[in-house]
Amino acid sequence: MKLSCQVADVQSNSASTESLEPRGAKPIIAVTMGTSRQGSAVVRHLSKSGIFQIRAITRSPLSKQSELLSKLDNVQIVQGDLLDPESLKRCFSGVHGIFGNTTPTKGWVVGRGSMVRDYEIKQGKNLIDIAKKFADSGTLKHFIFSSVCKPKDPLKSEPAPGHFTSKWSIEEYICNKGLKKVSTILRPVSYFENFDSDLPSVQISETIFPGVVNKNTVWQTIAVDDVGLWANAVFQNPQKFLGEALNIAGEEMTGEEMAALWQKIKGQESPKVRYAMIPRRLINLLEHDIGLMANWIERAGYGADLTQLKNIADELHITMTPLAHWLTKKSYRRTPSKQALMFNLGRRFEPVSS
Ligand SMILES: NC(=O)c1ccc[n+]([C@@H]2O[C@H](COP(=O)([O-])OP(=O)(O)OC[C@H]3O[C@@H](n4cnc5c(N)ncnc54)[C@H](OP(=O)(O)O)[C@@H]3O)[C@@H](O)[C@H]2O)c1
């Protein structure tokens, strides 16, 4: 879909101190938040393509995750902070493309959780202001901003969680700054990886498939690795994607269907799996914005067009990760975890199913 300026429109190895001069003939792509789940997936796919030189941006070039990324072909780890425009100037100098990602996660506070809308907007504005300078100078040819999927029905989209509206406001800022022509917006839905997070009670186990929404809500999800798959495809096909926005999802299932799929993968003779909705009150207490997100998904829902995506994927010869494939590859706990016990405690305050 054409990238509209209306927010309501739904439709690879070196240390950071090394020279950032272009190396060889490969176009350089800078990846912000290069160590994040999303950023590192993008770095891995770009590295595998062999076409690009990659600058993976991190605040901590000596971290374990930075070290792992630095071992990939054509990847250079560079120090940068989305809150520090000067560092971004250095990171973006001479680049052909930028994969721009921002984070709302600031630090956990009782009653609020960790997500702060203004914190993400500040990063987004810095990112776009500096990207614009390089687009104007003619070096930057393609900017991807990773946002979040928009709803099917705009009328149902309010109120939206702060970490969604921050990204849509940043999309708007891209248009207002006149960066649209060289931009592509990718809008991923919820990651499969959320089903297996470290958050209390959000972990697939032998008997539980956890989720934040009602068991009957159709919920679009994606493997975080597929954000890298799409970003790589977008950078390789600028003529198709410049000025466009694309909602991306890999699956569209209810919680009960996902639990049934997990049962099928484990075997029908194995212990019974049930879909377990995390009590909304518990979510609201721990991470308020995720509670708002769960309400939003139940009311509005992500609006990715899976048929259209499949057609584009076929055309580009890329294959998205099915949930069944992701589940087959994962290991899981055979004994109830501490988190599962917490979940059971939470059930005393709110019914699990509706
Ligand atoms: N979870 C989902 O289902 C989902 C779905 C769609 C979209 N999203 C969005 O995707 C984005 C990324 O999420 P994620 O889960 O991939 O991230 P993540 O794994 O939680 O990683 C966060 C990253 O942010 C980096 N970071 C934090 N503050 C920074 C700053 N000031 N400047 C530069 N880097 C900074 C950290 O890197 P260093 O410490 O190495 O600098 C870290 O790698 C978020 O905006 C999220 O809302 C999430």
The ligand as a Gaussian input file, in Angstrom:
#p B3LYP/6-31G(d) Opt

LIG

0 1
 N        7.446000      -7.650000      20.740000
 C        6.637000      -7.595000      19.681000
 O        5.780000      -8.439000      19.470000
 C        6.781000      -6.459000      18.695000
 C        6.017000      -6.466000      17.533000
 C        6.144000      -5.401000      16.638000
 C        7.009000      -4.360000      16.916000
 N        7.736000      -4.401000      18.074000
 C        8.647000      -3.276000      18.326000
 O        9.930000      -3.641000      17.901000
 C       10.889000      -2.778000      18.538000
 C       12.086000      -3.591000      18.920000
 O       11.693000      -4.582000      19.799000
 P       12.656000      -5.812000      20.094000
 O       11.844000      -6.721000      20.951000
 O       13.202000      -6.314000      18.810000
 O       13.789000      -5.098000      20.943000
 P       14.662000      -5.747000      22.121000
 O       15.088000      -7.119000      21.734000
 O       13.943000      -5.534000      23.401000
 O       15.947000      -4.840000      22.103000
 C       15.938000      -3.499000      22.525000
 C       17.194000      -2.887000      21.956000
 O       17.123000      -1.508000      22.092000
 C       18.448000      -1.029000      22.080000
 N       18.341000       0.314000      22.641000
 C       17.713000       0.688000      23.743000
 N       17.812000       2.034000      23.912000
 C       18.507000       2.479000      22.858000
 C       18.944000       3.769000      22.459000
 N       18.684000       4.841000      23.185000
 N       19.661000       3.877000      21.310000
 C       19.938000       2.782000      20.587000
 N       19.548000       1.535000      20.909000
 C       18.841000       1.396000      22.043000
 C       19.262000      -2.046000      22.880000
 O       20.522000      -2.230000      22.296000
 P       21.947000      -1.914000      22.984000
 O       21.788000      -2.025000      24.472000
 O       22.875000      -2.959000      22.408000
 O       22.258000      -0.538000      22.531000
 C       18.452000      -3.350000      22.584000
 O       19.082000      -4.107000      21.554000
 C       10.145000      -2.092000      19.676000
 O        9.827000      -0.790000      19.280000
 C        8.844000      -2.887000      19.785000
 O        7.780000      -2.081000      20.239000
 C        7.658000      -5.423000      18.959000

